[in-house]
Amino acid sequence: MKGSCNESLSFYTHMIKLKHILLELSGNETSREQFVLNASRDIINAFKSGVRKYKDFFVFPHAGEQAEIDLDITFIKRPKQEIAFSIAASFGPAKKTNDDSLEMKIEYNPKWFPKAMNAFVAEIKETLEHELEHAGQQNFEDMYIVSNRYGEPLSYPEESPQAPSHFLYLISNVEVPAYVKGILKRAKVKKISFDEALEDYYNDYIDTFRLYNTDWNKVKDIWKSWALNNKTKLRKFN
């Protein structure tokens, strides 16, 4: 990595309103896609600069409404970890401000870069697409989804799922569209088919599936069925 991470860079904070705002799924798809492109570029540039924190702000307008959302990214060097990187993300009220926040914690081993950069970019974009779906679900009435199994929003903490099981978490009403749209983004960025992207995702998280004894084939069938039933809305990914 070029340069050194001095004290000012370590606490670098960039607060601007993005020129390309996210528009509703049923409206201007180019703007949503453009937002993911721009946001991912900013995150990658921050990563390359060696900073520890990157913050931004954007407006999510939808059907005459809008939501203001903070972007909060933390980069953590893990020189001893065996994998190139891992990304933990969430969307919800920030702990300090209670404002809507899309947060990512990115742990990485510098030794793997730049070799791992293409895979890193693909997962950043996939994660943004996934979490933006949750942003819509939690902010706009016509995108709101009540889980068919649980009375409160689901999250997937680092240690264990909040849902009764990993399987039920993955097939809940709020998570299925988020995962499908994220994996479709993975397919598009990597220029592979949806089926190939599904298996690519599984290979990335095979240890988690084994840990919770989750039946991947059942999860995959549910995700593929949802994608087929909503293919008109998902046409931009084809």
Secondary structure in CASP SS format (residue, H / E / C, confidence):
PFRMAT SS
TARGET T0000
AUTHOR 0000-0000-0000
METHOD secondary structure of the structure
MODEL  1
M C 1.00
K C 1.00
G C 1.00
S C 1.00
C C 1.00
N C 1.00
E H 1.00
S H 1.00
L H 1.00
S H 1.00
F C 1.00
Y C 1.00
T C 1.00
H C 1.00
M C 1.00
I C 1.00
K E 1.00
L C 1.00
K C 1.00
H C 1.00
I C 1.00
L C 1.00
L C 1.00
E C 1.00
L C 1.00
S C 1.00
G C 1.00
N C 1.00
E H 1.00
T H 1.00
S H 1.00
R H 1.00
E H 1.00
Q H 1.00
F H 1.00
V H 1.00
L H 1.00
N H 1.00
A H 1.00
S H 1.00
R H 1.00
D H 1.00
I H 1.00
I H 1.00
N H 1.00
A H 1.00
F H 1.00
K H 1.00
S H 1.00
G C 1.00
V C 1.00
R C 1.00
K E 1.00
Y E 1.00
K E 1.00
D E 1.00
F E 1.00
F E 1.00
V E 1.00
F E 1.00
P E 1.00
H E 1.00
A C 1.00
G C 1.00
E E 1.00
Q E 1.00
A E 1.00
E E 1.00
I E 1.00
D E 1.00
L E 1.00
D E 1.00
I E 1.00
T E 1.00
F E 1.00
I E 1.00
K E 1.00
R C 1.00
P C 1.00
K C 1.00
Q C 1.00
E C 1.00
I C 1.00
A C 1.00
F E 1.00
S E 1.00
I E 1.00
A E 1.00
A E 1.00
S E 1.00
F E 1.00
G E 1.00
P E 1.00
A C 1.00
K C 1.00
K C 1.00
T C 1.00
N C 1.00
D C 1.00
D E 1.00
S E 1.00
L E 1.00
E E 1.00
M E 1.00
K E 1.00
I E 1.00
E E 1.00
Y E 1.00
N C 1.00
P H 1.00
K H 1.00
W H 1.00
F C 1.00
P C 1.00
K C 1.00
A C 1.00
M H 1.00
N H 1.00
A H 1.00
F H 1.00
V H 1.00
A H 1.00
E H 1.00
I H 1.00
K H 1.00
E H 1.00
T H 1.00
L H 1.00
E H 1.00
H H 1.00
E H 1.00
L H 1.00
E H 1.00
H H 1.00
A H 1.00
G H 1.00
Q H 1.00
Q H 1.00
N H 1.00
F C 1.00
E H 1.00
D H 1.00
M H 1.00
Y C 1.00
I C 1.00
V C 1.00
S C 1.00
N C 1.00
R C 1.00
Y C 1.00
G C 1.00
E C 1.00
P C 1.00
L C 1.00
S C 1.00
Y C 1.00
P C 1.00
E C 1.00
E C 1.00
S C 1.00
P C 1.00
Q C 1.00
A C 1.00
P C 1.00
S C 1.00
H H 1.00
F H 1.00
L H 1.00
Y H 1.00
L H 1.00
I C 1.00
S C 1.00
N C 1.00
V C 1.00
E H 1.00
V H 1.00
P H 1.00
A H 1.00
Y H 1.00
V H 1.00
K H 1.00
G H 1.00
I H 1.00
L H 1.00
K H 1.00
R H 1.00
A H 1.00
K H 1.00
V H 1.00
K H 1.00
K C 1.00
I C 1.00
S C 1.00
F H 1.00
D H 1.00
E H 1.00
A H 1.00
L H 1.00
E H 1.00
D H 1.00
Y H 1.00
Y H 1.00
N H 1.00
D H 1.00
Y C 1.00
I H 1.00
D H 1.00
T H 1.00
F H 1.00
R H 1.00
L H 1.00
Y C 1.00
N C 1.00
T C 1.00
D C 1.00
W H 1.00
N H 1.00
K H 1.00
V H 1.00
K H 1.00
D H 1.00
I H 1.00
W H 1.00
K H 1.00
S H 1.00
W H 1.00
A H 1.00
L H 1.00
N H 1.00
N C 1.00
K C 1.00
T C 1.00
K C 1.00
L C 1.00
R H 1.00
K H 1.00
F H 1.00
N C 1.00
END
